[in-house]
Amino acid sequence: MADYSYLVLYLPRGTSRDAARRLLTDHAEYGEWELARLRLYADGSRKVTLRRPIIRPVLTF
């Protein structure tokens, strides 16, 4: 099973859907993050959890 590194982003309620999409696209494209969870609250704010696998080198002799 892979180990993951997590990044949590909080987007305030004034953030447009297009701005949120651009932010997440940039993280995915340049930081190699993938969307793990997105929670939309009743007041319009969002909590986004991104993840990426931790790559550990294997020692060979």
trRosetta pair geometry for C-beta under 8 A, 3 or more apart (Angstrom, degrees):
i j d omega theta_ij theta_ji phi_ij phi_ji
2 53 4.8 -46 175 -129 133 113
2 54 7.5 158 176 41 84 69
3 53 7.1 101 75 -157 49 67
3 54 4.6 -33 94 41 99 118
3 56 7.8 44 41 -21 122 118
4 36 7.7 113 156 -85 156 141
4 51 4.3 4 178 -172 134 118
4 52 6.6 143 -154 70 82 26
4 53 5.8 -58 -101 -99 68 44
4 54 6.5 -177 -113 -11 14 87
5 51 6.8 150 74 -154 45 64
5 52 5.5 -20 57 62 96 80
5 53 7.7 61 12 148 81 6
5 54 5.4 107 -34 -67 95 94
6 36 7.0 -53 -123 19 96 157
6 49 6.1 -20 -163 -168 109 96
6 50 7.0 144 -158 79 56 50
6 51 5.2 -26 -100 -97 68 82
7 27 7.4 -151 88 -162 147 137
7 33 6.2 -57 36 -121 130 142
7 49 7.4 150 78 -158 47 49
7 50 4.5 -17 62 63 99 102
7 51 7.5 -177 20 -78 73 35
8 47 6.9 -11 -169 -174 99 90
8 48 7.2 153 -158 82 49 52
8 49 5.4 -17 -103 -102 75 73
8 50 7.8 -170 -78 23 28 71
9 23 7.4 171 171 141 160 130
9 27 7.9 -120 -38 -57 147 161
9 47 7.5 160 84 -158 51 44
9 48 4.4 -12 61 62 100 104
9 49 7.9 -171 23 -76 70 29
9 50 7.0 36 -4 -6 108 108
10 45 6.9 2 -176 175 86 116
10 46 7.4 162 -158 87 43 55
10 47 5.7 -14 -106 -107 71 71
10 48 7.8 -169 -77 22 24 75
11 15 4.4 -74 174 35 105 161
11 20 5.5 41 -148 -106 167 107
11 23 7.5 161 -95 61 123 157
11 45 6.4 169 88 -163 61 67
11 46 4.2 3 53 56 110 100
11 47 7.8 -157 23 -72 74 27
11 48 6.5 45 -12 -9 109 112
12 15 5.6 123 64 -21 63 98
12 45 5.6 -45 -148 -114 31 99
13 41 8.0 -81 -84 73 98 104
13 43 5.3 -80 -83 134 140 87
13 44 3.5 80 -146 85 97 106
13 45 4.6 -62 -60 -59 75 71
14 44 7.8 79 -46 116 31 129
15 19 5.3 -125 -168 84 81 122
15 20 5.3 92 141 -58 119 96
15 45 8.0 77 24 -128 108 57
15 46 7.1 -86 66 22 131 112
16 19 4.6 94 56 7 84 102
16 20 6.9 -149 93 -4 45 86
17 20 5.7 -55 -148 38 32 112
17 21 6.3 35 152 -22 65 106
18 21 5.6 -51 -147 34 32 114
18 22 6.5 32 154 -18 64 104
19 22 5.8 -52 -148 36 32 111
19 23 6.4 34 153 -20 64 106
20 23 5.7 -54 -148 36 31 113
20 24 6.3 24 157 -12 66 109
20 46 6.5 54 -128 40 143 157
20 48 7.8 164 -164 -51 106 142
21 24 6.1 -61 -146 42 28 105
21 25 6.0 30 155 -22 65 111
22 25 5.6 -55 -142 37 28 113
22 26 6.4 31 158 -20 63 104
23 26 6.0 -56 -152 33 27 110
23 27 6.7 24 153 -14 62 106
24 27 5.7 -53 -147 38 35 111
24 28 6.2 32 154 -18 67 108
24 35 6.6 23 -166 -76 127 110
24 48 6.7 -122 -91 -165 112 157
24 50 7.6 -180 -137 -81 84 122
25 28 5.7 -57 -146 39 30 110
25 29 5.9 20 160 -14 67 113
26 29 6.0 -59 -135 42 26 104
26 30 5.8 -14 179 17 66 114
26 31 7.7 52 133 1 65 100
27 30 7.1 -68 -123 53 16 82
27 31 4.9 -37 -162 40 58 125
27 33 4.5 -30 149 44 99 130
27 50 5.9 -76 141 -113 140 168
28 31 7.3 -22 -59 57 9 80
28 32 7.3 32 -168 -131 40 16
28 33 5.5 -91 -90 70 50 72
28 34 6.5 73 -123 -94 97 45
28 35 7.5 -31 -80 -32 121 82
28 50 7.8 -137 -73 -140 73 127
31 52 7.3 -128 138 -42 84 150
32 52 5.4 85 112 -128 87 138
33 50 3.9 22 173 167 128 129
33 51 6.8 126 -157 58 80 20
33 52 5.1 -88 -105 -48 53 108
34 50 6.7 146 68 -160 29 78
34 51 6.0 -36 64 67 82 72
34 52 6.5 126 10 -86 81 65
35 38 6.3 -18 -168 -38 119 104
35 48 7.2 -66 -132 -165 90 99
35 49 7.8 94 -165 81 56 57
35 50 6.2 -49 -100 -107 41 71
36 49 4.6 -64 70 110 108 97
36 50 6.2 146 5 -134 94 16
36 51 4.2 67 -52 -5 129 113
37 47 8.0 -7 114 109 99 87
37 48 7.5 170 92 -156 58 40
37 49 4.2 20 51 45 93 115
38 46 6.3 -15 -170 -169 90 112
38 47 7.5 159 -157 83 43 51
38 48 5.2 -3 -111 -111 79 75
38 49 7.5 -147 -68 27 42 68
39 46 6.8 151 79 -159 52 59
39 47 4.5 -6 57 57 106 97
39 48 7.8 -156 26 -71 66 37
40 44 7.7 -22 -171 -143 90 28
40 45 7.9 163 -154 88 50 38
40 46 5.5 -23 -101 -103 63 84
41 44 7.0 -37 78 33 79 19
41 45 4.9 0 44 62 121 81
41 46 7.1 -157 9 -82 82 32
41 47 7.3 67 -33 -8 106 96
